[in-house]
Amino acid sequence: MATEAGSPGRPAIPEAVADLLAALNAAGHSAYIVGGCLRDSLMGRAPADWDLTTDARPDRIQSIFPRSLYENRFGTVVVRHRGTQYEITTFRRDATYSDHRHPDAIEFGQSIEEDLARRDFTVNAMAWGAHSVNDASGVSGGAVSGGVPGVASVPNDARLVDPHDGRGDLERHLLRAVGDPDRRFNEDALRMIRAVRLAATLQFDVESETLASIARNAPLAAHLSGERICSELLKLLAAERPSIGLRLMAETGLLAVIAPDLDRQRGIPQNKIAGEDLWDHTIRTVDATPNRPVVRLAALLHDVGKPDTISDGPFHGHEAIGAAMAAKYLSELHAPREFQESVAHLVRLHMFNYGAGWSDAAVRRFVRKVTPDGVEDLLALRAADNKGSGQPPETGGLPELAARIRTELASGFVLGRGQLEVDGNDLMVDLGLPRGPILGSILDYLTERVVSEPALNVKPVLLDLARERILELQLVENRDR
């Protein structure tokens, strides 16, 4: 997708976005790009998406873009152009927020300045575009042929609208609330979590009054849904250094509200890095992980069970308790089920102890327990845990274990019943076994034998092993009678 060249105060925007701005202008309306996309573009970052705002009401936007979709109450119309969806929202003005989450009603605004005044942070309260090229009160306009002009043509009077000095705060690398920070955070408590997330992803400082307001208003985060918290947490963990935002969460009291079991780690001694506690170890571990959501979540939660096991050894069995706690927390956040299960699995297994004396069969059993898809994540978590403990990441023979795992996986060894050279039907036909629990137990037994000795995976051999196992079980049953 071609992009216009940027210049000071003029962002580089894709031609498709320029098309949409030009179409709105040609139909007699003001139109601007706004929010995070403009912020990122001015910083030289590639925006994840592009948001537009206009004085046109939703029904008018739909008349300009006939193939658009309007299925919400927030004044946002979704327009598909050149294979991408764009959100175009009518100017809005400040409204009341009784639940600290959503406006009680949507009130359309009259100007871009009015719209920007209701936004969260100054770096997100800038707009770039143009007032209508015609007098909107005297030109009704119609649908643009094909929904957009044939050639992108943004008016020459397109300008940066920045009533709150967002551009200055960009240059200062500063996050500052628009207007009164207490009011902004009372309107939507998620803005506090967004502040610490943006501090991490942009590596900005939070302005002192804004930071103090987060600390005052942190209890309001209890009103937020798990889904909204989870979304912001995943974005924070995707930062180059999540520790920036995680430390701010703890210092402002947000962590105690949205993740109290993690907040309990603060002040618990670790005896790993001088002067650092369990929470310091956790965030060091998070920073050391590869930027994959499941691994970062597992790193964040890998020691969540330690406060409950501080007197047990100490921390004996914290991985099992922590796995249950991690699954429960992620369930409360309504994280995807696969995240819940994968993270809990990694937390449960992260304390494995590899030794050079492991046989090849032991390596295969380890892979089978972890699953081939989970091995890389578990080794990455353990290496990060080492680094978070002040040790070299390769401590515990991890590179050697990784090499042995690669070798075993390349051999195509049996991981489950489905790879055996016999199945349940074979056992029923050849050995007369009935369908039921005994059949499953025999298949599991054969799988374990083949994992230990891959050469046994031959049908006649497996049938002989099954007969022997049946006799053993019958002897045990007769003895117990």
C-alpha positions in Angstrom: 0.0 0.0 0.0 1.5 3.3 -1.0 2.0 6.0 1.6 2.2 9.7 1.4 5.5 11.2 2.5 5.5 12.7 6.0 6.8 16.0 7.2 6.8 18.0 10.4 3.2 18.2 11.6 2.1 16.1 8.6 1.9 12.3 9.1 2.7 9.7 6.5 -0.6 8.1 5.7 -1.6 5.2 3.3 -3.3 6.2 0.1 -6.4 4.3 1.2 -6.8 6.5 4.2 -6.2 9.6 2.0 -9.0 8.3 -0.2 -11.5 8.2 2.7 -10.5 11.7 4.0 -10.9 13.1 0.4 -14.3 11.5 0.0 -15.6 13.0 3.2 -14.2 16.4 2.3 -15.6 16.2 -1.2 -19.0 15.5 0.2 -18.8 18.7 2.3 -17.5 17.4 5.6 -14.6 17.9 7.9 -12.4 14.8 8.2 -9.4 13.9 10.3 -7.2 11.0 11.3 -7.1 10.9 15.1 -5.8 9.1 18.2 -3.1 6.4 18.4 -2.6 6.1 14.7 -1.7 9.7 14.4 0.6 9.5 17.4 2.4 6.5 16.1 2.8 8.0 12.6 4.3 11.2 14.0 6.7 9.1 16.0 7.7 7.2 12.9 6.0 4.0 14.1 3.7 1.9 11.9 0.2 2.2 13.2 -1.7 -1.0 13.8 -4.8 0.5 12.3 -6.2 3.9 11.2 -9.1 5.7 12.8 -10.9 8.7 11.3 -13.3 11.2 12.7 -15.7 13.6 11.0 -18.6 16.0 11.6 -20.8 13.7 9.4 -23.4 11.8 11.3 -23.5 8.0 10.9 -26.3 7.9 8.4 -24.5 10.5 6.3 -21.2 8.5 6.5 -23.2 5.5 5.2 -24.6 7.5 2.3 -21.1 8.5 1.3 -19.8 5.0 1.6 -22.8 2.8 0.6 -21.1 -0.5 1.5 -20.3 0.5 5.1 -21.6 -1.1 8.3 -23.1 0.6 11.3 -24.0 -1.8 14.2 -23.1 0.1 17.4 -24.3 3.0 19.5 -21.0 4.9 19.6 -21.3 6.7 16.3 -18.7 4.5 14.6 -19.2 3.3 11.0 -17.0 0.5 9.6 -15.9 1.2 6.0 -14.1 -1.4 3.9 -11.7 0.0 1.3 -8.9 -1.6 -0.7 -9.2 -4.8 1.3 -9.0 -3.2 4.8 -11.6 -2.1 7.3 -11.5 1.4 8.7 -13.5 3.0 11.5 -15.0 6.4 10.9 -16.6 8.0 14.0 -18.7 11.1 14.3 -17.3 13.9 16.5 -18.4 13.4 20.1 -18.4 15.6 23.2 -18.0 14.9 26.9 -20.7 12.9 28.6 -21.3 11.4 32.0 -19.9 8.0 33.0 -21.9 6.6 35.9 -20.2 3.2 35.9 -16.6 4.3 35.4 -16.6 2.3 32.2 -19.0 3.6 29.5 -20.6 6.9 28.8 -24.3 7.0 29.9 -25.2 8.3 26.4 -23.5 9.3 23.2 -23.5 13.0 22.4 -22.4 14.0 19.0 -20.1 17.1 18.9 -19.8 20.0 16.5 -16.1 20.5 16.2 -12.8 18.6 16.2 -11.6 20.6 19.2 -14.7 19.4 21.2 -14.0 15.8 20.2 -10.3 16.0 21.2 -11.2 17.5 24.6 -12.9 14.2 25.7 -9.9 12.0 24.9 -7.6 10.3 27.4 -4.0 11.6 26.9 -2.6 14.6 25.1 -0.6 12.4 22.7 -3.8 10.8 21.7 -5.7 14.1 21.5 -4.3 15.3 18.2 -6.0 15.2 14.8 -4.7 15.8 11.2 -7.0 16.6 8.3 -9.1 19.4 7.0 -12.4 21.3 7.5 -14.9 20.7 4.7 -13.9 22.0 1.3 -17.4 23.3 0.8 -19.8 25.0 3.2 -21.3 22.0 4.9 -24.5 24.0 5.7 -25.1 24.7 2.1 -23.9 21.6 0.3 -25.6 18.3 0.9 -23.5 16.2 -1.4 -24.1 12.6 -2.4 -22.5 9.3 -2.5 -19.1 9.4 -4.1 -18.9 7.1 -7.1 -17.6 3.7 -6.0 -17.5 5.0 -2.4 -14.2 7.0 -2.8 -12.6 9.2 -5.4 -10.5 7.6 -8.1 -7.4 9.3 -6.9 -6.4 10.2 -3.3 -6.4 13.9 -2.9 -6.2 15.4 0.6 -6.7 19.2 0.6 -3.6 21.4 0.8 -5.1 23.0 3.9 -4.9 19.8 5.9 -3.4 20.6 9.2 -2.4 19.3 12.6 -5.0 20.2 15.3 -3.3 20.0 18.7 -5.1 22.1 21.3 -3.5 20.2 24.3 0.1 20.3 23.1 0.2 16.6 22.4 3.1 17.2 19.9 5.1 18.7 22.6 4.5 15.8 25.0 5.5 13.4 22.2 8.8 15.2 22.0 9.1 15.2 25.8 8.2 11.4 25.8 5.5 12.3 28.3 2.0 10.8 29.0 -0.3 13.5 30.4 -4.0 13.3 30.8 -6.2 15.7 28.9 -7.6 18.3 31.3 -8.3 17.1 34.8 -6.8 13.6 35.3 -9.2 12.7 38.1 -12.1 13.4 35.7 -10.6 11.4 32.9 -10.0 8.4 35.2 -13.4 8.6 36.8 -15.0 8.6 33.4 -13.2 5.4 32.4 -11.0 3.5 34.9 -9.4 1.6 32.0 -7.5 4.7 31.1 -5.3 4.2 34.2 -4.2 0.7 33.0 -3.8 2.2 29.5 -1.5 4.8 30.9 0.9 2.2 32.4 0.6 0.1 29.2 1.5 3.1 27.0 4.4 4.0 29.3 5.8 0.5 28.6 5.0 0.3 24.9 6.1 3.8 24.1 8.8 4.0 26.9 7.4 7.3 28.0 7.3 8.8 31.5 3.9 9.5 33.1 3.5 13.2 34.0 3.5 13.6 37.8 -0.1 14.9 38.3 -1.4 12.1 36.0 0.6 9.5 38.0 -0.7 10.9 41.3 -4.2 10.7 40.0 -3.8 7.1 39.0 -2.7 6.3 42.6 -5.7 8.2 44.0 -8.2 6.5 41.7 -6.7 3.0 41.4 -9.7 1.4 43.4 -11.9 2.3 40.4 -10.3 -0.4 38.4 -12.4 -2.9 40.3 -15.3 -1.8 38.1 -13.6 -3.0 34.9 -14.5 -6.2 33.1 -12.0 -9.0 32.9 -12.0 -8.8 29.1 -10.9 -5.2 29.1 -8.2 -5.8 31.7 -7.0 -8.9 29.7 -6.7 -6.9 26.5 -4.6 -4.2 28.1 -2.5 -6.7 30.0 -1.6 -8.6 26.8 -0.7 -5.3 25.1 1.5 -4.4 28.0 3.2 -7.8 28.0 4.0 -7.3 24.3 6.2 -4.2 25.0 9.9 -4.5 24.6 10.2 -4.0 28.4 7.0 -4.9 30.2 8.6 -4.2 33.5 8.1 -0.5 33.0 4.4 -0.8 33.1 4.4 -3.6 35.7 6.4 -1.5 38.1 4.0 1.4 37.6 1.1 -0.9 38.3 2.5 -1.9 41.6 3.6 1.6 42.6 0.2 3.2 41.9 -1.8 0.4 43.6 -3.4 -0.8 40.3 -1.8 -4.2 40.7 -3.4 -4.8 44.1 -6.8 -4.2 42.4 -6.5 -6.1 39.2 -4.1 -8.9 40.3 -4.0 -9.1 44.1 -2.2 -12.5 44.1 0.7 -10.9 42.2 0.8 -7.9 44.5 1.3 -10.2 47.4 4.8 -11.0 46.0 6.0 -7.6 46.9 8.3 -7.7 50.0 8.8 -11.5 49.9 12.5 -12.2 50.0 14.0 -14.4 47.3 17.7 -14.7 48.2 18.6 -14.5 44.6 19.6 -11.0 43.6 20.7 -8.8 46.5 18.1 -6.2 47.5 15.4 -7.7 45.3 12.2 -9.4 46.3 9.9 -12.0 44.6 8.1 -9.3 42.6 11.4 -8.0 41.3 12.3 -11.6 40.3 8.9 -11.9 38.5 9.3 -8.8 36.4 12.9 -9.6 35.6 11.7 -13.0 34.3 9.0 -11.4 32.2 11.5 -9.0 30.6 13.8 -11.9 29.8 11.2 -14.0 27.9 10.7 -14.0 24.1 7.8 -11.8 23.1 5.2 -14.5 22.8 1.9 -14.0 24.7 1.7 -17.4 26.4 5.3 -17.4 27.5 5.0 -13.8 28.9 1.8 -14.6 30.7 3.5 -17.8 32.1 6.5 -15.7 33.2 4.2 -13.2 35.0 2.4 -16.0 36.8 5.1 -18.6 37.2 5.7 -17.9 40.9 2.2 -16.8 41.8 1.9 -19.7 44.2 5.0 -18.8 46.3 3.3 -16.5 48.9 1.0 -19.5 49.8 3.9 -21.9 50.2 6.5 -19.6 51.8 6.8 -21.9 54.9 6.9 -25.1 52.9 10.5 -25.9 52.3 10.3 -22.9 51.4 8.0 -22.7 48.4 7.7 -26.5 48.1 5.0 -27.4 45.6 4.5 -23.7 44.5 4.4 -24.7 40.9 1.3 -27.0 41.3 -0.5 -24.4 43.5 0.5 -21.7 41.1 -0.8 -23.5 38.1 -4.3 -23.7 39.6 -4.1 -20.0 40.6 -2.9 -19.0 37.1 -5.8 -20.9 35.5 -8.3 -19.3 37.9 -7.0 -15.8 37.3 -7.0 -16.1 33.5 -10.5 -17.5 33.7 -11.6 -14.5 35.6 -10.1 -12.3 32.9 -12.0 -14.3 30.3 -8.7 -15.1 28.5 -9.0 -17.5 25.6 -9.3 -21.1 26.9 -6.1 -22.2 25.1 -4.2 -19.4 27.0 -5.6 -20.6 30.3 -4.6 -24.2 29.7 -1.2 -23.5 28.1 -0.1 -21.0 30.8 -1.2 -23.3 33.6 0.7 -26.2 32.0 3.9 -24.1 31.7 3.6 -22.9 35.3 3.0 -26.5 36.6 6.1 -27.8 34.8 8.6 -24.9 35.1 10.6 -26.4 38.0 11.8 -29.5 36.1 15.4 -30.6 36.8 17.4 -31.9 33.9 20.6 -33.9 34.4 23.2 -35.2 32.0 22.4 -38.7 33.3 18.9 -38.6 31.7 18.5 -41.5 29.3 17.1 -41.0 25.8 13.9 -42.6 27.1 13.8 -39.9 29.9 14.1 -37.2 27.3 11.2 -38.8 25.2 9.0 -39.0 28.3 9.8 -35.4 29.1 8.7 -34.3 25.6 5.6 -36.5 25.9 4.7 -34.9 29.2 5.3 -31.3 28.0 4.0 -31.9 24.4 6.1 -31.1 21.4 4.3 -27.8 20.9 5.0 -26.7 24.5 8.7 -27.7 24.7 10.1 -24.5 23.2 8.0 -22.4 25.4 8.9 -24.3 28.6 12.6 -24.1 27.8 12.3 -20.3 27.1 10.4 -19.8 30.4 13.1 -21.7 32.3 15.9 -19.7 30.7 14.1 -16.5 31.6 13.6 -17.8 35.1 17.3 -18.4 35.4 18.0 -14.9 34.2 15.5 -13.4 36.6 17.3 -15.2 39.4 20.7 -13.6 38.4 22.0 -16.7 36.7 23.1 -17.4 33.1 20.1 -18.4 31.0 21.7 -21.7 30.1 22.0 -22.8 33.7 20.7 -26.4 34.2 22.0 -27.7 31.0 19.2 -26.2 28.9 21.1 -26.0 25.6 22.1 -29.7 25.9 18.5 -30.7 26.7 17.2 -28.6 23.8 19.6 -30.4 21.4 18.6 -33.8 22.7 15.0 -33.0 22.3 15.5 -31.9 18.7 17.3 -35.2 18.0 14.5 -37.3 19.5 11.7 -35.3 17.7 13.6 -35.8 14.4 13.5 -39.6 15.0 9.7 -39.5 15.0 9.3 -41.4 18.2 5.8 -42.4 19.5 4.1 -39.7 21.5 0.6 -41.2 21.8 -1.7 -44.2 21.2 -2.4 -43.0 17.7 1.2 -43.8 16.6 1.2 -47.4 17.8 1.3 -50.2 15.3 -1.8 -51.6 17.0 -5.1 -50.1 18.0 -8.1 -51.0 20.1 -9.7 -53.0 17.3 -6.5 -55.1 17.0 -6.6 -55.9 20.7 -10.3 -56.8 20.6 -10.0 -59.0 17.5 -6.7 -60.7 18.2 -6.9 -60.9 22.0 -10.6 -61.0 22.6 -10.5 -57.9 24.9 -13.9 -56.2 25.5 -14.4 -52.5 24.9 -13.9 -50.6 28.2 -11.3 -49.3 30.7 -9.1 -52.4 30.5 -8.6 -51.8 26.8 -7.5 -48.2 27.4 -5.1 -49.2 30.1 -3.4 -51.8 27.9 -3.0 -49.2 25.1 -1.5 -46.7 27.6 0.9 -49.5 28.9 2.0 -50.2 25.3 2.6 -46.5 24.6 4.8 -46.2 27.7 6.8 -49.2 26.6 7.3 -47.9 23.1 8.3 -44.4 24.4 11.0 -46.2 26.4 12.0 -48.6 23.6 10.9 -47.4 20.2 12.0 -50.7 18.6 9.1 -52.4 20.3 6.6 -50.6 18.0 6.0 -53.7 15.8 2.5 -55.3 15.7 3.5 -58.9 16.7 5.7 -57.6 19.5 3.0 -55.3 20.8 0.4 -58.1 20.8 2.8 -60.3 22.8 3.4 -57.4 25.3 -0.4 -57.0 25.5 -0.9 -60.7 26.3 1.8 -60.5 29.0 0.2 -57.4 30.5 -3.2 -59.1 30.6 -1.8 -62.1 32.4 -0.1 -59.8 35.0 -3.4 -58.0 35.6 -5.2 -61.3 36.0 -2.7 -62.5 38.5 -3.0 -59.3 40.5 -6.8 -59.6 40.4 -6.7 -63.3 41.6 -4.3 -62.5 44.4 -6.5 -59.7 45.7 -9.6 -61.8 45.9 
